[in-house]
Amino acid sequence: MEDNDYSFGAMEDSSSRVSYDQGSEENGQGGDSSIVMEGGFSESQLGGGDSNSGLGVIAAKADFEWSAARETTEVKKELNGNQDREDSGEDEESKNRKRPFIDELGEEDSESLTEKRVKTEVKDETSMSNSESAIEGIREDVSDTEATEALWTAFDVIKPRIMKSEQLPDLEKFWRPVIESPKDFQAWTSLLQYVDHENDVAAAREAYDSFLRRYPYCYGYWKKWADYEKKKAMKKDCEKVFERGLAAIPLSVDLWLHYLNYCRVHHAANETFVREQFERAMTVCGLEFRSDRLWELYINWEVERDDLRRVFQIYDKLLAVPTQFHTTHWDNFQDLVNQNDPKELLTLEEYEELKLEIFTERKISTEAVADIKLTEEEIQAIRKKTKERRQVFHSKTEKDITDRWAFEEGIKRPYFHVKPLERGQLKNWKAYLEFEIEQGDQLRIDTLFERCLIACALYDEYWLMYAQHLESRWNDELDNRPLIEKQLRSVYRRACTVHVYDKTTLYLMWSNFEEKTGHLHRAGLILDLLEKVAPKFDSLAVRRVNLARRQGDHERVIAYYRKYIETAKKDNGTLAPLSLRASRFAAKVMDDEELAEEFVEKALEKEPRNARLYIQLFDVRFQKKPLDVEACVQALNRALKSKLDLEQRCRFAHRKVEFLEDFGMNVDEISAAQDEYQKLALKLQNDRQAKAAAQMAQQQASATNAPTDASAGDDATKTSKTETSATATTTYTGAYDGANYQGFQGQAGYQGQYQYPGWGGYQYPAAAAAGGWGQQGYYPQQGYGQPQ
């Protein structure tokens, strides 16, 4: 990668953040137990900010010497010592702050490495072409354009392109467990260990790429991949890996340290470029509470160049940032001021300003300030004022640290791990987030959320919490919407495609957000992704249908209805609701009664005992203009001849009488309908009376067998008989009252216009027993709403 290929900030879309502590093989995680990984977010997610916007923390002051000539030794040493540095926060090398960085790679070694690279590229020309595409393929999986056709997800089936290799005869054996169980972390680490020690570059790249797309928060493996590319003398490819890793985990202090040390060696001649990378690291990762090592490395690098003014400027930024070892930084800053001439540290403007203050206080003429040579006492006075000015920021930062120290102490595992997190730590993260949100500093809130998502990546409640926070800001902060929209989309993408891809709520929220922002194509892609991950999710069909409906694509709406109705099973309760929705849409929106009846007819073939389907069939015909009385009667007769239970058929008979009285032209047909209803109502009344008698007999038997006082038992029996008799008389006697009829739901005005007080003259004692349509009207309550 050329120098100008590095941007000042992080990669545009930092789709992942993490840190990771791989367990040993004993605890089932595989890999090197000493590796600790951290992660964070990009400059764009921090709000763009400049180098003054804030920064981070960690205890250890380790300096890493890394050159190609001593690569193997250094890599092994660093891997074995990383966890110790994380725990102790300090090592022997960190004591020498001003130790110069030595590049031990001589000219001869450089030439030999170049020659080796040329030979390797010639030898592996075919495999290199494949590996190049693999490197390019590990960048952002989804663009933000409307032309995007699919979203990648960790749920996707793994299909390696290289399963056999002359250099790796057992490659397929290591891939097979990973393909069969992508969540088997130990299988992944075994695969990576196998390819890392062989010479098949294309196979190694494919393995690393597949693993890190599913576990992007594993800092240690980004580092190993970069080391692998460097070991093959492929500088450009090594830097590509670094760039992708830093985009995935911008808050990883260790990965930034590794990358910056790489830049110090391989771009040593270009100090401007190296300094830009340090500034970039500070902007992106400097707010991390454990980023002290990163600041120390930057300070030491500037000290090596004897640029004390830049060192002073770095401390100016650092003292405003709450970090784990802030007190140490404050002491070092005071030492810097006390041991050097203020003129070498301060900007010209501030230096002259302080001189003027000193002269004014001492009542010295200020006419020729620039020509006056300062005494030692005056220099000490300037030093004192310099520290006093910074004391304000130091005191405020100390208070910020004190307010947060208890929360930071409660974070025992700040890195990503596949093992569950302790409940106490989960509560601590939630309390910490609530505290930071209450403080109202958005930059710190975003930083803490990103830190939390590293350790709690597998817990959807924290992704939901962050998404809801950002959506709230998106609704309130109209001026910041473009930036917030980008942050929110990144959160949804990382959650749904990598870390918690089995949580349906996040997909629905994401799709809804994309629709609100006018990206209907993306909203559809997200629902496509949800269908791939959770094909049996009941609400998915309705969401996809209604999204297409809101887009005005009626053909796609019908296509979706046909698709989901065809695949619906009778026992899952979705066939009838979907068919009813489809029928209503066809009738009410498309004004296509034939299509509406088609949906109902097909549903009745699978569910002939569903009363709601018969009701919908009648309603479709009832709404036609002009009204086809014969067709409506046929729909009611179909229900009466079906295998519906007696009570349902009695209700349809009742409805038939009402309908014919309103619209029938043949009095004989009306009389026949009345007789039919009378027979069904009488039969229903007899059935209910028989059931009531059976219940009474059962109660009598229970009362007789109960160990109670005889007289009390007789009284209870008499009371029971009396109540049962009264109930039967009250329930099953009385004339039919047509005024109780309320009509179908959805037929506004019909029920108010057609009341039949005269029906009481027919004196059907069975009418009340049947209950007519009662308080339910034409429709019984259906339990599912109208299309959204």
GITAHU-V224515 format. One record per residue. N is the residue number from 0. PHI is phi in radians with two decimals (NA if undefined). Layout:
N & PHI
N & PHI
This chain:
0 & NA
1 & -1.29
2 & -1.01
3 & -1.32
4 & -1.36
5 & -1.52
6 & -1.51
7 & -1.15
8 & -1.68
9 & -1.37
10 & -1.03
11 & -1.04
12 & -2.08
13 & -1.52
14 & -1.42
15 & -2.62
16 & -2.52
17 & -3.05
18 & -2.53
19 & -2.63
20 & -1.93
21 & -1.37
22 & -1.29
23 & -1.34
24 & -1.15
25 & -1.16
26 & -1.66
27 & 1.53
28 & -1.72
29 & 1.32
30 & 1.40
31 & -1.48
32 & -1.21
33 & -1.48
34 & -1.35
35 & -2.16
36 & -2.12
37 & -2.27
38 & -2.69
39 & -2.90
40 & -2.47
41 & -1.49
42 & -1.04
43 & -1.10
44 & -1.34
45 & -1.36
46 & 1.84
47 & 1.48
48 & 0.11
49 & -1.71
50 & -1.19
51 & -1.61
52 & -1.35
53 & 2.39
54 & -2.90
55 & -2.41
56 & -2.69
57 & 3.08
58 & -1.32
59 & -1.16
60 & -1.94
61 & -1.34
62 & -1.82
63 & -1.87
64 & -1.66
65 & -2.49
66 & -2.34
67 & -1.09
68 & -1.20
69 & -2.06
70 & -1.07
71 & -1.06
72 & -1.10
73 & -1.16
74 & -1.09
75 & -1.09
76 & -1.09
77 & -1.21
78 & -1.10
79 & -1.26
80 & -1.74
81 & -1.11
82 & -1.14
83 & -1.09
84 & -1.13
85 & -1.14
86 & -1.39
87 & -1.44
88 & 1.33
89 & -2.81
90 & -2.42
91 & -1.14
92 & -1.14
93 & -1.22
94 & -1.23
95 & -1.77
96 & -1.13
97 & -1.68
98 & -1.10
99 & -1.18
100 & -1.54
101 & -1.90
102 & -1.60
103 & -1.56
104 & -1.53
105 & -1.37
106 & -1.13
107 & -1.10
108 & -1.11
109 & -1.09
110 & -1.13
111 & -1.14
112 & -1.17
113 & -1.11
114 & -1.10
115 & -1.09
116 & -1.13
117 & -1.05
118 & -1.09
119 & -1.11
120 & -1.16
121 & -1.19
122 & -1.17
123 & -1.91
124 & -1.03
125 & -1.19
126 & -1.15
127 & -1.14
128 & -1.11
129 & -1.19
130 & -1.20
131 & -1.06
132 & -1.17
133 & -1.14
134 & -1.09
135 & -1.14
136 & -1.24
137 & -1.56
138 & -1.39
139 & -0.98
140 & -1.32
141 & -2.29
142 & -1.47
143 & -1.68
144 & -1.64
145 & -1.24
146 & -1.41
147 & -1.03
148 & -1.83
149 & -2.75
150 & -1.96
151 & -1.41
152 & -2.50
153 & -1.12
154 & -1.33
155 & -1.04
156 & -1.18
157 & -1.43
158 & -2.26
159 & -1.10
160 & -1.40
161 & -2.05
162 & -1.94
163 & -2.32
164 & -2.69
165 & -1.13
166 & -1.30
167 & -2.17
168 & -1.12
169 & -1.75
170 & -1.01
171 & -1.07
172 & -1.09
173 & -1.44
174 & -1.30
175 & -0.99
176 & -1.10
177 & -1.19
178 & -1.11
179 & -1.28
180 & -2.48
181 & -1.07
182 & -1.56
183 & -1.38
184 & -1.13
185 & -1.15
186 & -1.12
187 & -1.11
188 & -1.12
189 & -1.14
190 & -1.09
191 & -1.16
192 & -1.14
193 & -1.19
194 & -1.27
195 & -1.19
196 & -1.73
197 & -2.07
198 & -1.88
199 & -1.52
200 & -1.11
201 & -1.07
202 & -1.15
203 & -1.14
204 & -1.10
205 & -1.13
206 & -1.15
207 & -1.09
208 & -1.08
209 & -1.10
210 & -1.18
211 & -1.32
212 & -1.25
213 & -1.62
214 & -2.25
215 & -1.22
216 & -1.53
217 & -1.52
218 & -0.96
219 & -1.00
220 & -1.47
221 & -1.11
222 & -1.14
223 & -1.11
224 & -1.13
225 & -1.07
226 & -1.10
227 & -1.09
228 & -1.13
229 & -1.18
230 & -1.12
231 & -1.51
232 & 1.07
233 & -1.98
234 & -1.04
235 & -1.08
236 & -1.21
237 & -1.04
238 & -1.22
239 & -1.10
240 & -1.12
241 & -0.99
242 & -1.09
243 & -1.19
244 & -1.10
245 & -1.22
246 & -1.25
247 & -1.35
248 & -2.35
249 & -1.09
250 & -1.61
251 & -1.41
252 & -1.08
253 & -1.13
254 & -1.19
255 & -1.11
256 & -1.05
257 & -1.11
258 & -1.17
259 & -1.16
260 & -1.15
261 & -1.08
262 & -1.12
263 & -1.08
264 & -1.51
265 & -1.54
266 & -2.23
267 & -1.05
268 & -1.32
269 & -1.96
270 & -1.12
271 & -1.06
272 & -1.12
273 & -1.08
274 & -1.12
275 & -1.06
276 & -1.19
277 & -1.09
278 & -1.10
279 & -1.08
280 & -1.11
281 & -1.13
282 & -1.13
283 & -1.47
284 & -1.98
285 & -1.15
286 & -1.38
287 & -1.05
288 & -1.07
289 & -1.91
290 & -1.71
291 & -0.99
292 & -1.06
293 & -1.15
294 & -1.10
295 & -1.08
296 & -1.10
297 & -1.11
298 & -1.08
299 & -1.08
300 & -1.13
301 & -1.24
302 & -1.09
303 & -1.04
304 & -1.65
305 & 0.97
306 & -1.74
307 & -1.18
308 & -1.12
309 & -1.18
310 & -1.04
311 & -1.06
312 & -1.15
313 & -1.12
314 & -1.11
315 & -0.99
316 & -1.28
317 & -1.10
318 & -1.19
319 & -1.63
320 & -1.97
321 & -1.20
322 & -2.28
323 & -1.12
324 & -2.05
325 & -1.07
326 & -1.06
327 & -1.10
328 & -1.14
329 & -1.13
330 & -1.10
331 & -1.12
332 & -1.12
333 & -1.11
334 & -1.10
335 & -1.06
336 & -1.18
337 & -1.23
338 & -1.71
339 & -2.33
340 & -1.18
341 & -0.94
342 & -1.13
343 & -1.45
344 & -1.83
345 & -1.44
346 & -1.19
347 & -1.02
348 & -1.12
349 & -1.19
350 & -1.07
351 & -1.14
352 & -1.14
353 & -1.19
354 & -1.04
355 & -1.10
356 & -1.09
357 & -1.10
358 & -1.11
359 & -1.13
360 & -1.12
361 & -1.64
362 & 0.99
363 & -1.72
364 & -1.03
365 & -1.85
366 & -1.19
367 & -2.25
368 & -1.04
369 & -1.14
370 & -1.61
371 & -1.48
372 & -1.49
373 & -1.37
374 & -1.47
375 & -1.07
376 & -1.12
377 & -1.22
378 & -1.11
379 & -1.11
380 & -1.14
381 & -1.15
382 & -1.05
383 & -1.09
384 & -1.15
385 & -1.05
386 & -1.23
387 & -1.10
388 & -1.10
389 & -1.39
390 & -1.06
391 & -1.07
392 & -1.19
393 & -1.06
394 & -1.14
395 & -1.11
396 & -1.14
397 & -1.07
398 & -1.12
399 & -1.05
400 & -1.15
401 & -1.04
402 & -1.12
403 & -1.88
404 & -1.08
405 & -1.07
406 & -1.15
407 & -1.13
408 & -1.12
409 & -1.36
410 & -1.52
411 & -1.59
412 & -2.33
413 & -1.39
414 & -1.84
415 & -1.36
416 & -2.68
417 & -1.33
418 & -1.31
419 & -1.07
420 & -1.59
421 & -1.08
422 & -1.06
423 & -1.08
424 & -1.22
425 & -1.07
426 & -1.13
427 & -1.09
428 & -1.06
429 & -1.12
430 & -1.13
431 & -1.12
432 & -1.11
433 & -1.10
434 & -1.11
435 & -1.17
436 & -1.10
437 & -1.14
438 & -1.21
439 & 1.55
440 & -1.50
441 & -1.10
442 & -1.11
443 & -1.22
444 & -1.08
445 & -1.09
446 & -1.09
447 & -1.18
448 & -1.05
449 & -1.17
450 & -1.10
451 & -1.09
452 & -1.19
453 & -1.24
454 & -1.28
455 & -1.95
456 & -1.06
457 & -1.66
458 & -1.99
459 & -1.17
460 & -1.11
461 & -1.40
462 & -1.13
463 & -1.09
464 & -1.09
465 & -1.19
466 & -1.08
467 & -1.16
468 & -1.10
469 & -1.21
470 & -1.13
471 & -1.10
472 & -1.13
473 & -1.08
474 & -1.26
475 & -1.64
476 & -1.77
477 & -1.11
478 & -1.22
479 & -1.72
480 & -0.99
481 & -1.01
482 & -1.19
483 & -1.12
484 & -1.06
485 & -1.15
486 & -1.06
487 & -1.13
488 & -1.10
489 & -1.12
490 & -1.09
491 & -1.08
492 & -1.13
493 & -1.12
494 & -1.17
495 & -1.40
496 & -1.74
497 & -2.22
498 & -1.56
499 & -2.27
500 & -1.24
501 & -1.73
502 & -1.77
503 & -1.18
504 & -1.02
505 & -1.13
506 & -1.09
507 & -1.14
508 & -1.14
509 & -1.10
510 & -1.07
511 & -1.12
512 & -1.14
513 & -1.11
514 & -1.19
515 & -1.12
516 & -1.52
517 & 1.52
518 & -1.70
519 & -1.18
520 & -1.12
521 & -1.11
522 & -1.01
523 & -1.17
524 & -1.08
525 & -1.17
526 & -1.18
527 & -1.06
528 & -1.13
529 & -1.09
530 & -1.13
531 & -1.21
532 & -1.44
533 & -2.33
534 & -1.12
535 & -1.72
536 & -1.23
537 & -1.10
538 & -1.33
539 & -1.10
540 & -1.02
541 & -1.13
542 & -1.10
543 & -1.17
544 & -1.09
545 & -1.24
546 & -1.12
547 & -1.13
548 & -1.12
549 & -1.18
550 & -1.42
551 & 1.41
552 & -1.65
553 & -1.18
554 & -1.10
555 & -1.23
556 & -1.04
557 & -1.12
558 & -1.08
559 & -1.12
560 & -1.03
561 & -1.06
562 & -1.09
563 & -1.31
564 & -1.19
565 & -1.11
566 & -1.58
567 & -1.19
568 & -1.77
569 & -1.12
570 & -1.56
571 & -1.72
572 & 1.32
573 & -1.81
574 & -1.09
575 & -1.14
576 & -1.03
577 & -1.16
578 & -1.14
579 & -1.14
580 & -1.08
581 & -1.10
582 & -1.13
583 & -1.11
584 & -1.09
585 & -1.10
586 & -1.37
587 & -1.49
588 & -1.68
589 & -1.58
590 & 1.00
591 & -2.09
592 & -1.16
593 & -1.12
594 & -1.15
595 & -1.08
596 & -1.18
597 & -1.06
598 & -1.08
599 & -1.19
600 & -1.05
601 & -1.15
602 & -1.20
603 & -1.16
604 & -1.11
605 & -1.69
606 & -2.30
607 & -1.24
608 & -1.77
609 & -1.62
610 & -1.14
611 & -1.10
612 & -1.15
613 & -1.15
614 & -1.09
615 & -1.13
616 & -1.06
617 & -1.11
618 & -1.11
619 & -1.05
620 & -1.26
621 & -1.14
622 & -1.44
623 & -1.13
624 & -2.22
625 & -1.22
626 & -1.22
627 & -1.76
628 & -1.10
629 & -1.09
630 & -1.14
631 & -1.14
632 & -1.12
633 & -1.07
634 & -1.11
635 & -1.20
636 & -1.09
637 & -1.11
638 & -1.19
639 & -1.17
640 & -1.60
641 & -1.41
642 & -1.67
643 & -1.13
644 & -1.20
645 & -1.04
646 & -1.09
647 & -1.14
648 & -1.15
649 & -1.12
650 & -1.18
651 & -1.15
652 & -1.11
653 & -1.04
654 & -1.12
655 & -1.11
656 & -1.06
657 & -1.05
658 & -1.12
659 & -1.15
660 & -1.10
661 & -1.39
662 & -2.18
663 & -1.24
664 & -1.92
665 & -2.05
666 & -1.17
667 & -1.11
668 & -1.14
669 & -1.16
670 & -1.09
671 & -1.13
672 & -1.14
673 & -1.15
674 & -1.12
675 & -1.06
676 & -1.13
677 & -1.05
678 & -1.13
679 & -1.18
680 & -1.15
681 & -1.14
682 & -1.11
683 & -1.14
684 & -1.12
685 & -1.11
686 & -1.09
687 & -1.21
688 & -1.14
689 & -1.11
690 & -1.15
691 & -1.11
692 & -1.12
693 & -1.10
694 & -1.16
695 & -1.14
696 & -1.10
697 & -1.14
698 & -1.14
699 & -1.11
700 & -1.13
701 & -1.16
702 & -1.15
703 & -1.15
704 & -1.46
705 & -1.28
706 & -1.37
707 & -2.18
708 & -1.09
709 & -1.07
710 & -1.13
711 & -1.11
712 & -1.17
713 & -1.11
714 & -1.09
715 & -1.12
716 & -1.15
717 & -1.08
718 & -1.10
719 & -1.08
720 & -1.09
721 & -1.08
722 & -1.13
723 & -1.15
724 & -1.09
725 & -1.11
726 & -1.11
727 & -1.10
728 & -1.13
729 & -1.19
730 & -1.37
731 & -1.97
732 & -2.10
733 & 1.97
734 & -1.39
735 & -1.15
736 & -2.04
737 & -1.15
738 & -1.17
739 & -1.26
740 & -1.23
741 & -2.05
742 & 1.43
743 & -1.18
744 & -1.14
745 & 1.60
746 & -1.90
747 & -1.00
748 & 1.58
749 & -1.20
750 & -1.17
751 & -1.40
752 & -1.65
753 & -2.10
754 & -1.91
755 & -2.20
756 & -1.12
757 & -1.19
758 & -1.14
759 & -1.09
760 & -1.21
761 & -1.25
762 & 0.90
763 & -1.52
764 & -1.12
765 & -1.49
766 & -1.12
767 & -1.18
768 & -1.08
769 & -1.22
770 & 1.41
771 & 0.91
772 & -1.60
773 & 0.93
774 & -1.51
775 & -1.58
776 & 1.22
777 & -1.05
778 & -1.59
779 & -1.19
780 & -1.08
781 & -1.61
782 & 1.50
783 & -2.44
784 & -1.41
785 & -1.37
786 & -1.00
787 & -1.51
